[in-house]
Amino acid sequence: MPHERFHYKSLEEVQATAAALGVNLPFAKTTAVLGTPITFGNVQLPNRLGIAPMEGADSTPDGSPSEYTTRRYVAEAKGGSALIWFEAISIVEEGRSSKTQLLLCRENLDAYKRLTEAVKQAGLAANGHAPYLVMQANHSGRYSNPDNRPAPMIAYRHPELEQYRAADDSCIVSDDYLKMLEEKFGEAALLAKQAGFDAVDIKSCHGYLLAELSSAYTRPGEYGGSYENRTRLLKNGILAAKAHEDEHFMVTSRLGIYDGYAYPWGFGVREGGGLTPDLAEPIRLVRELYEDYGLRMVDLTMGNPYATTHVTRPFDKGKYQPDEHPFLGLDRMIHGIGALKQAVPEMTIYASAPTYLRQYADLYTAGAVEQGLCDGMLFGRMAFADPDFANEIVRTGRIDPSRVCMTCGMCGDLIRAHKPTGCVVRNAETFMPFYKEFLELKKNQPANFRG
């Protein structure tokens, strides 16, 4: 069935199209389950809704949060989500995705303290509960642009990705550098704790450095080849962060369980299996993180937003729209996550990427929880468009259809162009000027420009 733009006028139309495609999208009759508590470790949150990490490209040059940053997170806190998983915050200058990506260091710690305090107070005043704040500690790896110019730091050569983001052997990071990063993740955890975050995420998804290592089958040395080597930096980074864990501060991870590439370039596939997901290693990893490393909650996702966008966040957008129908991506995502939840039922698992379904994303999320495919859901693009979505669902039973994300992809364009990012459709007064700047920039770039 060829891809069609989202045009569905009823849930029944959505379900009919899903049936014609042979996919099973979970839908509940009501959203009541989303207003029930979710528990992990010694933490209990009042609802099962959260904000997914979406970079705002609005830091100050030294990596501190700007007024745009604070305004965005305060709005999300007022919106009622029980958990806010902050955007990628770099742990080293050379690993920033842009000069406008957040960077936490000792010198700007006080700025982050002010940010977390403002966000928690906003949620408490508006809803009677402060949101649980997770800091996402990241190294951008292949997508490092610390001065808004590509400066890739890669785990191995990837010919498909290098078609539009040049890299050569000199860009391959050494084992000594990776060993140094293990300690940096521990330092990042301590800073996150001191800054007022409730948890730190040792990020391994979406094509960034740790995620790329997970598929470094061809890399020699301590961080490539075997499963044990490919997961070494993630696990050692978690151990370093765990040194700072206590009853008030937790270590977690956002994990990519399928990249969308065939072996030897993708994680979550097997040799000779093409693009078909094989979740044996992701299941092994999540089980080990629970049983051996003491993680009690993770968020799972798929894909690479720079290259396999249709895998990680299905969308309607011009010439980059793939042949795959977005419902196929949703089915792959939720049932892949569900397979890990079934395999490691003790782990509290947040799922990702409900936004494409717009006004039906709430019933889809409730259905996923009711069917045991996940315990909660993180909304990304929806939070840009409608930061109040959680209160709408919990207080009135349904999301406001007049405010939902249209999955047009323009917010992603702003992120990759290093412009302050938000919903160009729902908040045009603020973000359309930045989008016009992006369009002017694009005129002077190669045809395959993606930021």
C-alpha positions in Angstrom: 0.0 0.0 0.0 1.6 3.4 -1.0 2.1 5.9 1.7 -0.6 8.5 2.2 -0.5 11.6 4.4 -2.4 11.4 7.6 -6.0 11.9 6.7 -8.0 9.8 9.1 -11.2 11.2 10.4 -11.9 8.5 13.0 -10.2 5.8 15.0 -12.1 3.2 12.9 -10.4 4.5 9.7 -7.0 4.2 11.4 -7.8 0.6 12.5 -9.1 -0.3 9.0 -5.9 0.9 7.4 -3.8 -0.9 10.0 -5.7 -4.1 9.3 -5.2 -3.7 5.5 -1.5 -3.3 6.2 -1.4 -6.4 8.4 -0.2 -4.6 11.5 -1.6 -4.6 15.0 -1.7 -1.2 16.6 -2.9 -1.3 20.2 -5.9 0.9 21.0 -7.8 1.2 24.3 -11.4 2.2 24.7 -10.4 4.9 27.3 -7.3 6.5 28.5 -8.1 5.8 32.2 -5.0 3.6 32.7 -2.7 6.6 31.9 -3.8 8.4 35.0 -2.7 5.6 37.3 0.6 5.6 39.2 3.8 4.1 37.8 6.5 2.7 40.1 10.2 1.9 39.6 12.7 1.4 42.5 11.5 3.6 45.3 9.9 6.1 42.9 6.2 6.4 42.3 4.9 8.8 39.8 1.2 9.9 39.5 0.7 9.1 35.8 2.2 7.1 33.0 2.9 10.0 30.6 6.3 11.6 30.0 8.2 14.0 27.8 10.7 12.5 25.4 14.1 14.2 24.9 13.9 16.6 22.1 16.8 19.0 21.6 15.8 22.7 21.6 19.1 24.0 20.1 18.8 27.0 22.3 21.7 26.9 24.8 24.0 29.8 25.4 27.5 29.4 23.9 28.9 27.9 27.1 26.1 25.2 27.2 24.0 26.9 29.8 20.2 26.9 29.4 18.8 30.1 27.9 15.5 31.8 28.4 14.1 29.7 25.6 15.2 26.5 27.4 13.7 27.5 30.7 10.4 28.6 29.1 10.1 25.3 27.2 10.6 23.1 30.3 8.5 25.2 32.6 5.6 24.9 30.1 6.1 21.1 30.0 6.1 20.9 33.8 2.9 22.9 33.9 1.4 20.5 31.3 1.2 17.7 33.8 3.6 15.0 32.6 4.9 13.0 35.5 8.3 12.6 34.0 10.4 14.9 31.9 13.3 13.2 30.1 15.6 16.1 29.3 17.1 16.5 25.9 20.7 15.3 25.1 23.1 17.2 27.3 26.7 16.8 26.2 29.3 15.5 28.7 32.3 17.0 26.8 32.7 20.0 24.6 34.0 18.0 21.6 30.9 15.8 21.8 28.3 18.6 21.4 25.9 18.3 18.4 26.1 22.1 17.9 27.2 25.3 19.7 23.6 25.5 20.8 23.4 22.1 22.4 23.3 22.0 26.2 26.6 21.2 28.0 26.7 20.6 31.7 30.0 21.3 33.4 31.3 22.6 36.8 31.4 26.2 35.5 27.7 26.4 34.7 26.3 24.1 37.4 24.4 27.0 39.1 22.5 27.7 35.9 21.2 24.2 35.8 20.3 24.4 39.5 18.1 27.4 38.7 16.6 25.5 35.7 15.6 22.4 37.6 14.3 24.4 40.5 12.1 26.5 38.2 10.8 23.4 36.4 9.9 21.5 39.6 8.3 24.6 41.2 6.2 25.1 38.1 4.9 21.6 38.1 4.2 21.6 41.8 2.3 24.9 41.6 0.2 23.9 38.6 -0.5 20.2 39.4 0.5 19.4 43.0 3.4 17.3 41.9 6.9 18.1 40.6 7.9 16.2 37.5 10.6 13.6 37.8 13.6 15.0 35.9 16.0 12.8 34.0 19.2 14.3 32.6 20.3 12.6 29.3 24.1 12.4 29.3 25.4 12.1 25.7 28.3 12.2 23.3 27.2 13.0 19.8 29.9 10.9 18.2 29.4 10.9 14.4 27.1 13.9 14.7 29.5 16.1 16.7 29.4 19.8 15.6 30.9 21.7 18.5 31.4 24.9 16.5 28.4 24.3 14.2 30.8 22.6 11.7 30.9 18.8 11.3 33.7 17.3 13.4 32.7 13.6 13.5 34.0 11.2 16.1 33.1 7.8 14.9 33.3 4.2 16.2 33.8 2.7 12.7 33.4 3.5 9.0 29.8 3.5 7.8 29.5 3.9 4.1 25.8 4.6 4.0 26.0 7.4 6.6 29.1 8.9 5.0 27.2 9.6 1.8 25.9 12.8 3.5 28.2 13.2 6.6 31.8 12.8 5.5 34.2 10.9 7.7 37.5 9.1 7.2 39.8 6.8 9.3 41.2 9.8 11.1 37.7 10.3 12.7 37.7 6.9 14.4 38.1 7.4 18.2 40.7 5.5 20.0 40.2 3.0 22.8 42.0 5.3 25.1 39.5 8.1 24.3 36.6 5.7 25.0 38.2 4.6 28.3 38.4 8.3 29.3 34.7 8.7 28.6 33.8 6.1 31.1 35.0 8.4 33.8 33.3 11.4 32.2 29.9 9.7 32.4 30.5 9.3 36.2 31.4 13.0 36.4 28.3 13.8 34.5 26.2 11.8 36.9 27.6 13.7 39.9 26.9 17.0 38.2 23.4 16.0 37.3 22.7 15.0 40.9 24.2 18.3 42.2 22.1 20.2 39.6 18.9 18.9 41.0 18.0 16.2 38.5 16.4 13.0 39.8 18.2 10.6 37.5 20.8 10.5 34.8 20.5 8.6 31.5 23.6 7.1 30.0 22.3 7.5 26.5 22.8 4.8 23.9 20.4 5.4 21.0 19.8 7.2 17.7 23.2 6.8 16.1 25.2 8.7 18.7 28.5 7.4 20.0 27.4 4.7 22.5 24.7 3.5 20.1 27.2 3.3 17.3 29.5 1.2 19.4 26.6 -1.3 19.9 27.0 -2.2 16.2 30.8 -1.9 16.0 31.1 -5.5 14.8 34.1 -4.7 12.6 36.0 -2.5 15.1 39.1 -4.1 16.6 40.1 -3.7 20.2 38.3 -3.6 23.5 35.2 -1.7 22.2 34.4 -3.7 19.1 33.6 -7.1 17.7 32.0 -9.2 20.5 28.8 -8.3 22.3 30.8 -7.8 25.5 33.1 -5.3 23.8 30.4 -3.5 21.9 28.4 -2.8 25.2 31.6 -2.1 27.3 31.4 1.7 27.3 27.7 1.7 28.1 28.1 -0.7 31.0 31.2 1.0 32.4 29.6 4.4 32.0 26.6 3.1 34.0 28.9 1.7 36.7 30.7 5.0 36.9 27.4 6.8 37.3 26.2 4.3 39.8 28.8 5.5 42.3 26.6 8.5 42.8 23.2 6.7 43.0 21.3 6.9 46.3 17.7 6.8 47.4 17.1 10.2 45.8 19.1 9.8 42.6 18.9 7.0 40.0 20.8 5.8 37.0 18.9 4.8 33.9 19.4 4.6 30.1 17.6 5.4 26.9 18.4 2.5 24.6 18.1 2.0 20.9 17.1 -1.6 20.2 17.1 -1.5 16.4 18.9 0.9 14.1 17.2 0.2 10.7 20.4 -1.0 9.0 21.4 -4.5 8.0 24.4 -6.2 9.5 27.2 -5.2 9.9 26.0 -1.6 10.3 23.0 -2.1 12.5 22.2 -3.2 16.1 19.2 -5.4 16.6 19.7 -7.5 13.4 21.6 -10.7 12.7 24.1 -11.5 10.0 22.3 -12.5 6.8 18.9 -11.3 8.2 18.6 -8.1 6.2 16.6 -5.4 7.9 14.4 -7.8 9.9 14.7 -7.1 13.6 16.5 -9.7 15.7 16.1 -8.6 19.3 18.2 -11.3 21.0 21.0 -8.9 21.9 18.7 -6.0 23.0 16.9 -8.5 25.2 20.2 -9.8 26.6 21.3 -6.2 27.3 18.1 -5.1 29.1 18.1 -8.3 31.2 21.8 -7.7 32.2 21.1 -4.0 33.0 18.3 -5.1 35.3 19.9 -8.2 36.9 23.6 -7.2 37.0 23.6 -3.4 37.0 20.6 -2.6 39.0 18.7 -0.4 36.5 15.0 -0.4 37.4 13.7 1.7 34.6 14.7 2.4 30.9 13.2 4.0 27.9 13.4 2.1 24.6 13.5 3.5 21.1 14.6 2.6 17.6 16.2 4.2 14.5 18.5 7.1 13.7 16.8 10.5 13.3 19.5 11.7 10.9 19.2 8.7 8.5 16.3 6.3 9.3 13.8 8.9 10.5 10.9 6.8 9.4 12.0 4.1 12.0 12.4 6.4 15.0 9.6 8.9 14.3 7.2 8.3 11.4 6.3 11.6 9.7 4.7 13.3 6.7 7.4 15.3 4.9 8.2 15.9 1.2 10.9 14.1 -0.7 12.4 12.4 2.4 9.2 10.5 3.1 10.1 6.8 2.7 8.0 4.2 0.9 7.2 2.5 4.2 3.8 3.4 5.5 4.2 5.1 9.0 1.9 2.5 10.6 4.5 -0.2 9.8 7.1 1.8 11.7 4.7 2.2 14.7 4.0 -1.5 14.7 7.7 -2.3 14.6 8.4 0.1 17.4 5.7 -0.9 19.9 5.9 -4.6 19.4 9.7 -4.6 19.5 9.5 -2.8 22.8 6.8 -5.2 23.8 9.0 -8.1 23.1 11.6 -6.7 25.6 8.9 -6.0 28.2 7.7 -9.6 27.9 11.3 -10.9 28.1 12.2 -8.8 31.2 8.9 -8.1 32.8 10.5 -6.8 36.1 12.0 -3.8 34.3 9.8 -0.7 34.1 9.9 0.2 30.4 8.8 3.5 28.8 8.0 3.3 25.1 8.5 6.0 22.5 7.1 7.6 19.3 3.3 7.8 19.7 3.0 11.2 18.1 2.3 10.3 14.5 -1.2 9.1 15.5 -2.1 12.7 16.5 -5.5 12.8 18.3 -5.4 9.0 18.6 -2.0 8.8 20.2 -3.6 8.8 23.7 -5.8 5.7 23.0 -2.8 4.1 21.4 -0.6 4.7 24.5 -3.4 3.4 26.8 -3.7 0.3 24.6 0.0 -0.3 24.7 0.0 -0.1 28.5 -3.1 -2.3 28.9 -1.7 -5.0 26.6 1.6 -5.1 28.6 3.8 -3.7 25.8 5.1 -1.0 28.0 4.5 0.6 31.4 4.5 4.3 30.2 5.0 6.4 27.2 7.3 9.4 26.3 5.9 12.0 23.9 8.4 14.0 21.9 7.1 16.1 19.1 3.7 16.3 20.7 5.2 18.1 23.6 6.5 20.8 21.3 3.1 21.3 19.8 1.0 20.9 22.9 2.9 20.8 26.2 -0.4 20.4 28.0 -1.2 17.0 26.5 -0.8 15.1 29.7 -3.3 17.2 31.7 -5.7 17.0 28.8 -5.6 13.2 28.9 -5.6 12.8 32.7 -8.2 15.5 33.5 -10.6 15.3 30.5 -9.9 11.8 29.2 -8.7 12.8 25.7 -6.0 14.9 24.1 -7.1 18.2 22.5 -7.3 17.4 18.7 -6.9 21.1 17.8 -3.5 21.2 19.3 -1.8 18.0 18.3 1.5 17.7 16.4 1.0 17.4 12.7 4.3 15.5 12.2 5.4 17.9 9.5 9.1 17.6 10.4 9.8 21.3 10.7 10.9 21.1 14.3 13.5 18.5 13.3 14.7 20.9 10.5 15.2 23.6 13.2 17.2 21.2 15.4 19.5 20.2 12.7 20.0 23.8 11.6 21.0 24.7 15.2 18.0 27.1 15.5 15.8 27.5 18.6 13.3 24.8 18.2 9.6 24.4 18.8 6.4 23.8 16.9 6.3 26.0 13.8 2.6 25.2 13.2 1.2 25.7 16.7 3.7 28.5 17.8 4.3 30.2 14.5 4.9 33.6 16.1 8.0 32.4 17.9 9.4 29.7 15.6 8.4 30.7 12.0 11.1 33.4 11.8 13.7 30.7 12.7 12.3 28.4 10.1 12.6 31.0 7.5 16.2 31.4 8.4 16.6 27.6 8.0 15.1 27.8 4.5 17.6 30.5 3.5 20.4 28.4 4.9 19.2 25.4 2.9 19.3 27.2 -0.4 23.1 27.3 -0.1 23.6 23.6 0.9 23.9 20.4 -1.2 20.7 18.7 -2.3 21.1 16.0 0.4 21.5 18.6 3.2 20.0 17.3 6.5 21.9 19.5 9.0 
